[in-house]
């Protein structure tokens, strides 16, 4: 981000084409591995600065990002001032937190807000400052978002087979538990604030039976078309609110957390975990 801010401030008065070339010559050139692997904007940028289609994409981004620059600066300042404290707080809750994966703060060309990459070449925890600004705007509750993603990093450390298990039930558990953890670590926040989705609990609660049934129908499916739309910020199945899968996962973790600490929840794994998750889905279905 310091490289990006140097680029932004030094070229703000220059013509669009000059800024595009400067972006490639400074930001991309400084981090070729980061921009090479396709993490940024769903496509590699390294060595493509002379390709017209790529130049147009970057030009559009530099125009579209302008309304979010102030929020990006605030988020950058928050990271400088508070991220180490967030990590320390997280370590106080999870004493065995000792990840070996790196953490990156970058511009993502609105490609991602935060998340783990498990690919061997790009493994790490990534935060897209521009997408965080787009989603949060002036919302100052970044702590819960950072802790949600830190939990994914921690979970990969202690139970990597769950983090990379793309069966429907495991994906729901991974996201639901991270949501539950961030909520428990920020008791002043509502579930809607933690998920940055106004009225989500109100909108999703009447559909809890349907949501639970959808997971119970195909718990072992690894076909993303069977469940990923429940976790999308941009689209949802007909009749269901966006992000409803997170709400369902939160409710499952809430049930299992009634008599377990956060650390005990994090360490659940194997057949015991799957059985507990499916039983909780059945209980939620019967309650609704």
SULJOVEN-V845010 format. One record per backbone hydrogen bond with DSSP energy under -0.5 kcal/mol. NH is the residue of the N-H (numbers start at 0). CO is the residue of the C=O. If there is no record, write none. Layout:
nh & co
NH & CO
NH & CO
//
This chain:
nh & co
4 & 0
5 & 1
6 & 2
7 & 3
8 & 4
9 & 5
10 & 6
10 & 7
11 & 7
13 & 10
18 & 14
19 & 15
20 & 16
21 & 17
22 & 18
23 & 19
24 & 20
25 & 21
26 & 22
27 & 22
28 & 23
29 & 25
30 & 26
30 & 27
31 & 28
34 & 30
35 & 31
36 & 32
40 & 38
40 & 107
41 & 38
42 & 39
44 & 34
45 & 34
47 & 44
50 & 47
51 & 49
54 & 50
55 & 51
56 & 52
57 & 53
58 & 54
59 & 55
60 & 56
61 & 57
62 & 58
63 & 59
64 & 60
65 & 62
67 & 64
68 & 65
71 & 67
72 & 68
73 & 69
74 & 70
75 & 71
76 & 72
77 & 73
78 & 74
79 & 75
80 & 76
81 & 77
82 & 77
82 & 78
85 & 81
86 & 82
87 & 83
88 & 84
89 & 85
90 & 86
91 & 87
92 & 88
93 & 89
94 & 92
96 & 93
97 & 95
103 & 124
105 & 126
110 & 107
114 & 125
116 & 123
121 & 118
122 & 118
123 & 116
124 & 101
125 & 114
125 & 123
126 & 103
127 & 112
128 & 105
128 & 126
130 & 111
131 & 127
132 & 128
133 & 129
134 & 130
135 & 131
136 & 132
138 & 135
141 & 139
144 & 140
145 & 141
146 & 142
147 & 143
148 & 144
149 & 145
150 & 146
151 & 147
152 & 148
153 & 149
154 & 150
155 & 151
156 & 152
157 & 153
158 & 154
161 & 158
162 & 158
163 & 159
164 & 161
165 & 163
167 & 220
168 & 218
170 & 166
171 & 167
172 & 168
173 & 169
174 & 170
175 & 171
176 & 172
177 & 173
178 & 174
179 & 175
180 & 176
181 & 177
182 & 178
183 & 179
184 & 180
185 & 182
188 & 185
193 & 189
194 & 190
195 & 192
196 & 191
199 & 196
202 & 198
203 & 199
204 & 200
205 & 201
206 & 203
207 & 204
210 & 206
211 & 207
212 & 208
213 & 209
214 & 210
215 & 211
216 & 212
217 & 213
218 & 215
220 & 217
223 & 221
225 & 222
226 & 223
227 & 223
229 & 226
230 & 227
231 & 228
239 & 236
242 & 231
243 & 240
244 & 229
245 & 229
245 & 242
246 & 242
247 & 243
248 & 244
249 & 245
250 & 246
251 & 247
252 & 248
253 & 249
254 & 250
255 & 251
256 & 252
257 & 254
258 & 255
259 & 256
264 & 260
265 & 261
266 & 262
267 & 264
271 & 268
272 & 268
272 & 269
273 & 269
274 & 270
275 & 271
276 & 272
277 & 273
278 & 274
279 & 275
280 & 276
281 & 277
282 & 278
283 & 279
284 & 280
285 & 281
286 & 282
287 & 283
//
